[in-house]
Amino acid sequence: MAYTLSVPFFPLFLHQDLGLTSGLEAWAGVSISISFLISGLCAPFWGSLADKYGSKPMLVRSGVGLAAAHLANYFVYDLFSFILVRIFQGVMAGFSPASLTLVGTNTPEKHVGYALGVISTSTAAGGIIGPLAGGILSQWVGLRGCFIASGVITLISAVIVLGVKEVRERRTEARPSIFKDLKRAAATPRLLRIYALILAVSTSVLVLEPLLTIYVVQLGADESNAMLSAGIVFSAVGVATVLTGSRWGRIGGKIGFGKTLLIGLIGGGLGNLLQAIIPHLVGFGVLRFGYGLFFAAVYPALNALIVQYADRDFRGRAVSLSQSANQFGIVVGPLLGGFLGGWIGIPTVFILTGIALLGAAWCVKASDFDKHRARVKETTDLTLFR
């Protein structure tokens, strides 16, 4: 919630508070991507410290550091300082991975699936509440007030973690290198295709992140109310995902996750194409919700297919590789979207994204992922929680 309370509205902050007019889309993309890039580079270092000292200290470290970064944005009045704060935020990141590790390793085995499901639900809820709360709060205290709220919420999260008891088991075996994991994944061609799809899907989602708020203004929203309108638009996809995500998982278990992935990608692709040609804000919001209803099928299906094609002793690392592909898309997406939006226009970016998703759907159809469905049955329940 702390993240989505303020980050989606960076374009308006750059324009209204920092006075940026030229290259607004590009700088919005840079400001979002730079933090994820630095976070990815620092992840191995923080991961090694977590192995040595535990996940709890890493959670507290990240919570306090991210709170400081959010609060520092309140005092930013030029673009250079803002980018520096975003770099610092990337260095301090790692709250979500550390929380997953802490819960996964300290929950009784029979309750792990349920616990991970709670985390997924809370993450989705934060993604819905954050933009709405940020849009409403900005009407009262402005964008800088939203930064303070994000900082306070993150600091409270760090304080809550202090009350958690962590039981650690010292790691005795060496961690396999990512190159060995990639080599093993390469032995299963369909697994590599799934990673490529995750990269494409992640990029297509995040390519619009720095553009949506700007596009809401272009569709006629008054700048004084743009954050509230943008917050509703951002939340629409999250609401649709919560409503239909688990249902798509059950449908995939019956008809095959390859088929649900195909349906989700086709629906997402057509949804993006339609969003490019609807000139009204209300219609755009409705289309975002409809897009979310279909796109909610995509990530559960991709995760299920990873479990289907990865050997049992390799599944944990196979999922880690998928997270790396997703992270790379999170870095590339906003950067690519920012530059494309300023160069060819935001509606054209929607069209390109729609074509890319339809192309991914064609790849899924050609790959026939449901050919070996028998292996999915035993792992369906665990996959849905992921």
Backbone hydrogen bonds, N-H to C=O, Kabsch-Sander energy under -0.5 kcal/mol:
donor,donor_aa,acceptor,acceptor_aa,energy
5,L,1,M,-1.3
6,S,3,Y,-1.3
7,V,3,Y,-2.3
9,F,6,S,-1.6
10,F,7,V,-1.9
13,F,9,F,-1.9
14,L,10,F,-3.0
15,H,11,P,-1.9
16,Q,12,L,-3.4
17,D,12,L,-0.5
17,D,13,F,-1.6
18,L,13,F,-1.7
20,L,14,L,-2.8
24,L,21,T,-0.8
27,W,23,G,-2.5
28,A,24,L,-2.1
29,G,25,E,-2.1
30,V,26,A,-2.4
31,S,27,W,-2.5
32,I,28,A,-1.5
33,S,29,G,-2.7
34,I,30,V,-2.6
36,F,32,I,-0.9
37,L,33,S,-2.5
38,I,34,I,-2.3
39,S,35,S,-2.2
40,G,36,F,-2.4
41,L,37,L,-1.9
42,C,38,I,-2.0
43,A,39,S,-1.3
46,W,42,C,-2.2
47,G,43,A,-2.7
48,S,44,P,-2.1
49,L,45,F,-1.8
50,A,46,W,-2.2
51,D,47,G,-2.0
52,K,48,S,-1.4
53,Y,49,L,-3.4
54,G,50,A,-2.0
58,M,54,G,-0.7
59,L,55,S,-2.2
60,V,56,K,-2.3
61,R,57,P,-2.7
62,S,58,M,-2.5
63,G,59,L,-2.9
64,V,60,V,-2.5
65,G,61,R,-2.2
66,L,62,S,-3.0
67,A,63,G,-2.0
68,A,64,V,-2.1
69,A,65,G,-2.0
70,H,66,L,-2.6
71,L,67,A,-2.4
72,A,68,A,-2.2
73,N,69,A,-1.3
74,Y,71,L,-1.3
75,F,72,A,-1.4
76,V,73,N,-1.2
82,F,78,D,-1.8
83,I,79,L,-2.3
84,L,80,F,-2.0
85,V,81,S,-2.2
86,R,82,F,-2.0
87,I,83,I,-2.1
88,F,84,L,-2.3
89,Q,85,V,-2.4
90,G,86,R,-1.8
91,V,87,I,-2.0
92,M,88,F,-2.0
93,A,89,Q,-0.7
93,A,90,G,-0.6
98,A,94,G,-1.8
99,S,95,F,-2.1
100,L,96,S,-2.3
101,T,97,P,-2.2
102,L,98,A,-2.6
103,V,99,S,-2.5
104,G,100,L,-2.7
105,T,101,T,-2.1
106,N,102,L,-1.1
107,T,103,V,-0.9
111,H,108,P,-2.3
112,V,108,P,-0.6
112,V,109,E,-1.2
115,A,111,H,-2.5
116,L,112,V,-2.7
117,G,113,G,-1.9
118,V,114,Y,-2.0
119,I,115,A,-1.9
120,S,116,L,-2.4
121,T,117,G,-2.3
122,S,118,V,-2.7
123,T,119,I,-2.5
124,A,120,S,-2.2
125,A,121,T,-2.6
126,G,122,S,-2.3
127,G,123,T,-1.9
128,I,124,A,-1.2
129,I,125,A,-3.0
130,G,126,G,-2.4
132,L,128,I,-1.0
133,A,129,I,-3.2
134,G,130,G,-3.1
135,G,131,P,-2.5
136,I,132,L,-2.2
137,L,133,A,-3.0
138,S,134,G,-2.2
139,Q,135,G,-0.6
139,Q,136,I,-0.9
140,W,136,I,-0.6
140,W,137,L,-1.2
141,V,137,L,-2.7
142,G,138,S,-1.2
145,G,141,V,-0.6
146,C,142,G,-1.1
147,F,143,L,-1.3
148,I,144,R,-1.5
149,A,145,G,-2.2
150,S,146,C,-2.5
151,G,147,F,-2.3
152,V,148,I,-2.5
153,I,149,A,-2.5
154,T,150,S,-2.2
155,L,151,G,-2.2
156,I,152,V,-2.3
157,S,153,I,-2.0
158,A,154,T,-1.9
159,V,155,L,-2.0
160,I,156,I,-2.4
161,V,157,S,-1.7
162,L,158,A,-0.9
162,L,159,V,-0.6
163,G,160,I,-1.5
164,V,161,V,-2.2
166,E,164,V,-0.6
168,R,166,E,-0.6
170,R,168,R,-0.5
181,D,177,S,-1.8
182,L,178,I,-2.5
183,K,179,F,-2.2
184,R,180,K,-2.2
185,A,181,D,-2.5
186,A,182,L,-2.2
187,A,183,K,-0.6
187,A,184,R,-0.9
188,T,185,A,-2.1
191,L,188,T,-1.3
192,L,188,T,-1.4
193,R,189,P,-1.9
194,I,190,R,-1.9
195,Y,191,L,-2.0
196,A,192,L,-2.2
197,L,193,R,-2.3
198,I,194,I,-2.5
199,L,195,Y,-2.3
200,A,196,A,-2.3
201,V,197,L,-3.1
202,S,198,I,-2.8
203,T,199,L,-2.3
204,S,200,A,-2.3
205,V,201,V,-2.0
206,L,202,S,-2.3
207,V,203,T,-1.9
208,L,205,V,-0.9
209,E,206,L,-1.1
211,L,208,L,-1.3
212,L,208,L,-1.9
215,Y,211,L,-2.8
216,V,212,L,-2.3
217,V,213,T,-1.5
218,Q,214,I,-2.0
219,L,215,Y,-1.8
220,G,217,V,-1.5
221,A,216,V,-1.8
225,N,222,D,-1.4
226,A,222,D,-0.6
226,A,223,E,-0.6
229,S,225,N,-2.1
230,A,226,A,-3.1
231,G,227,M,-2.4
232,I,228,L,-2.0
233,V,229,S,-2.0
234,F,230,A,-2.9
235,S,231,G,-2.1
236,A,232,I,-1.4
237,V,233,V,-0.8
238,G,234,F,-0.8
239,V,235,S,-2.7
240,A,236,A,-2.2
241,T,237,V,-2.2
242,V,238,G,-2.3
243,L,239,V,-2.1
244,T,240,A,-1.8
245,G,241,T,-2.8
248,W,244,T,-2.5
249,G,245,G,-1.6
250,R,246,S,-2.0
251,I,247,R,-2.6
252,G,248,W,-2.7
253,G,249,G,-1.6
254,K,250,R,-0.9
254,K,251,I,-0.8
255,I,251,I,-2.8
256,G,252,G,-2.0
260,T,256,G,-1.7
261,L,257,F,-2.3
262,L,258,G,-2.1
263,I,259,K,-2.4
264,G,260,T,-2.7
265,L,261,L,-2.5
266,I,262,L,-2.3
267,G,263,I,-2.7
268,G,264,G,-2.6
269,G,265,L,-2.8
270,L,266,I,-2.7
271,G,267,G,-2.2
272,N,268,G,-2.0
273,L,269,G,-1.9
274,L,270,L,-2.4
275,Q,271,G,-2.0
276,A,272,N,-1.1
277,I,274,L,-1.2
278,I,274,L,-0.9
281,L,219,L,-0.5
284,F,280,H,-2.2
285,G,281,L,-2.3
286,V,282,V,-2.3
287,L,283,G,-2.3
288,R,284,F,-2.1
289,F,285,G,-1.8
290,G,286,V,-2.4
291,Y,287,L,-3.0
292,G,288,R,-2.0
293,L,289,F,-1.7
294,F,290,G,-1.3
295,F,291,Y,-2.9
296,A,292,G,-1.6
297,A,294,F,-2.0
298,V,295,F,-1.7
299,Y,295,F,-0.6
301,A,297,A,-1.4
302,L,298,V,-2.4
303,N,299,Y,-2.5
304,A,300,P,-2.2
305,L,301,A,-2.2
306,I,302,L,-1.7
307,V,303,N,-1.8
308,Q,304,A,-2.0
309,Y,305,L,-2.2
310,A,306,I,-1.9
314,F,311,D,-1.9
315,R,311,D,-0.7
315,R,312,R,-0.8
318,A,314,F,-2.4
319,V,315,R,-2.5
320,S,316,G,-1.7
321,L,317,R,-2.2
322,S,318,A,-1.6
323,Q,319,V,-2.0
324,S,320,S,-1.8
325,A,321,L,-2.2
326,N,322,S,-2.3
327,Q,323,Q,-2.6
328,F,324,S,-2.2
329,G,325,A,-1.8
330,I,326,N,-1.9
331,V,327,Q,-1.7
332,V,328,F,-2.6
333,G,329,G,-2.9
335,L,331,V,-0.9
336,L,332,V,-3.0
337,G,333,G,-3.0
338,G,334,P,-2.7
339,F,335,L,-1.8
340,L,336,L,-2.6
341,G,337,G,-2.8
342,G,338,G,-1.5
343,W,339,F,-1.1
344,I,340,L,-3.1
345,G,340,L,-0.8
345,G,341,G,-0.7
349,V,345,G,-1.2
350,F,346,I,-1.9
351,I,347,P,-1.9
352,L,348,T,-2.6
353,T,349,V,-2.5
354,G,350,F,-2.5
355,I,351,I,-2.5
356,A,352,L,-2.4
357,L,353,T,-2.3
358,L,354,G,-2.2
359,G,355,I,-2.4
360,A,356,A,-2.1
361,A,357,L,-2.1
362,W,358,L,-1.9
363,C,359,G,-1.8
364,V,360,A,-2.1
365,K,361,A,-2.4
366,A,362,W,-2.3
367,S,363,C,-1.8
368,D,364,V,-1.2
369,F,364,V,-0.6
371,K,368,D,-1.5
372,H,369,F,-0.7
373,R,370,D,-1.1
375,R,372,H,-1.2
376,V,373,R,-1.9
377,K,373,R,-0.8
379,T,376,V,-1.9
380,T,376,V,-0.7
380,T,377,K,-0.9
383,T,379,T,-2.1
384,L,380,T,-2.0
385,F,381,D,-1.2
386,R,382,L,-1.3
